């Protein structure tokens, strides 16, 4: 995992972040159970024309995983608005994936953040969301906290494999699984699922039409975690949004179709300059 070289302290949390390249600001938001490391190959490409900001949400990656700190979407959205202020970014381009989508949308609608443009890649935005496994962990968190480490690792590996439609390389699988295999990581894995709630999208869903920034939606057609119908529903909810469908890619579109995803986002980011 590539070290993130900066840190931001917010309400006792330590937020690891990094900055690449030079040009107009562009911020990447990861989802769950990922970290900013999943975005790094795309970030390197975008950094040719933009100043790219990567960060790990508290409870993920290289940021703090304190058991007493809430890590729900509502908290992450409030933090993201504060982080943009810390960076001095008034209207950056924003690219968000999975729960990062809900975080970016809540920061925009509830906490005063504004964007030059917003790209939403296989995002959590519309109910129902969460895979069957995700819902099972959420409903029985106290049981999953006590699962032996070896079983936990196998469970997380199987879960993450299901996010890819084309299959994962061993090194990519290890990159995604390793952060959750320590004692602190196992607890954090369960905690972030236990605190996930559709109420954080239910209360903003009726307001998506208020977003007047340019919006671009990207979706893998074989996403088994958040099916393709959500892409079309989201485009109807944000009527001016454009849509790119990446054929045969699953929820981990970053790894299933890296060239197609990077190419589409580069074209989008270039057009927003």
Buried (B, 14 or more C-beta within 10 A) or exposed (E): EEEBEEEBEBEEBBBBBBBBBEBBBBBBBBBBBBBBBBBBBBBEBBBEBBBBBBBBBBBBBBBBBBEEBBBBBBBBBBBBBBBBEBBEBEBBBBBBBBBBBBBBBBBBBBBEBBBBBBBBBBBBBBEEBBBEBBBBBBEEBEEBBEBEEEEBBEBBBEBBBBBBBBEBEEEBBEBBBEBBBEEEBBBBBBBBBBBBEBEBBEEBBEEBEEBEBBBBBBBBBBBEBBBBEBBEBBBEBBEEBBBBEBEEBBBBBBBBBBEBBBEBBBEBBEEBE
